[in-house]
Amino acid sequence: MSQWQVRMVEPRIRALVVDDEPVARGHLRALLEERGDVSVVDECGDGRSAIERIRELAPDLVLLDVQMPELDGLGVVRAVGPDRMPPVVFVTAHDQHAVSAFEVHALDYVLKPVHRARFNGAIDRVIRLIRSGSGSNRSRLLSEAMERLSAPSADRIAIRSGDRILYLRTSDIDWIEAADDLVRLHVGKTVHDHRATMAQIEQRLPASRFVRIHRSTIVNVERIREFQPWFQGDWILVLADGTRLQSGKSYRKRIRELMEG
């Protein structure tokens, strides 16, 4: 019997799709159904109905959006209970959640917008777990995922690069600048574009190491080599590599605090 024939006689994985956006649910359903090894048993548009359907249908796999109104994906997991929750592929538009889910080897995540290759890789991974019978550690792994998703690490940051996620140690970041609807992270001679606001990125960085010196500039204080006076009370900050950054009027107090140590 050929490998293809063996695959065809295996039972399809029964999947539940949970997302508050109808278009997103339709896209996920289409991607699953074109595989041939997954059957979508139902869709849910909110966390409450997802809990009910998980309990009623006992699916083999749940595609679960992280952020939904009223009850998010983590709330669904808590309500069902990690010991009774099927394997989950987290679906999210926010890579700070993806960072934590990525570390849990038996589970996976998919970033929106969903790309076919990345999606199929995630589904393949979970299906192998299910069919190998190694799902006995699912409760522990899911508990770890919940804990990590609830409290992302501040000593590193994940940025999206195409279909990949790159991990950056925050200590490696020299400075950050705003660029339209992106931020640019300067790491040595490399610049990484990341879709976020300055306020969002500032919240995810350790305050002991990073300071905002301008509405469009955040700097790693360990990279500052010297302060040079500029016009009307502003300053030029010279970094270790010679980069010159100008402070803004609204941030003069922070500059003084930096200089005072």
C-alpha positions, 0 to 999 in steps of 0.5 A: 500500500502506498504512502498516499493510500495510507494517508487516505484511510486515516480518519480526518481531524475534526476541527472547530474554527473560532474567530469573531470575524466572518471573513477570517473564519471563512478563510480558515475553513477554506484552507482547512478543507482544501487539505483533505485531512481535516473536516471543519465540524463548526464555526464560532464567532465568540468565546461563549459559543466556542466553549459550548461547542467544544464541550458538545462536539469534543473536536480534535483541534481548535483554531482559536483567535486570541483577541475577541470581544467579551471573552478572548481565546485565553478565557475560552481555555480557562473556561474549558480547562486545560485538561479538557481543551483540545490541541489549539492553534492560536490565531492572532494579529498581534505578534506579542501573543505569538511569541509566547505561543511559539515557545510551546512546542506541541502547540502553534500559532498563526499570524494574521493575515494568514498565509497558506504555507505558514498555516499548513505548517502549523496544522501539520505540526498539531496533526502529527501530535494528535496522530502520534498519541503524544497528546498526554502532555497537552494539559501541561503544555497548554497551561504553560502557553496560557501563562506565557501568553498572559505575561510576555517576557520583557527581555526580548521582542518578536518581530514579523519578517514575512512569514517568519518571527524573529526574536530580538533581545531588547538589550541588542536594540540600539534605538527605535524610530517612528516611520508612518505606521511602523517602528524601525528597530536599529540593531547595529547596522541592521534595521527591522521594520515592525508594525506597531505604534511608539506607545505600544513598543514603549510598553513592551520595553524594560523602562530601566533600559529604554527611554523616549527622548522624542515623540518619534525616538526611543533610545537604549540608555546603555548605548548613549556615549555623550550629551551635546547641548542643542538649541533652546534647551534640547540635546543631541545624544551621541550613541556608541556607534556615532549615531546622533539623535535629537531630543524633543521639547516635551522630553527635557525632563527625562534627558535631565534625569538621564544626565543626572544618573 
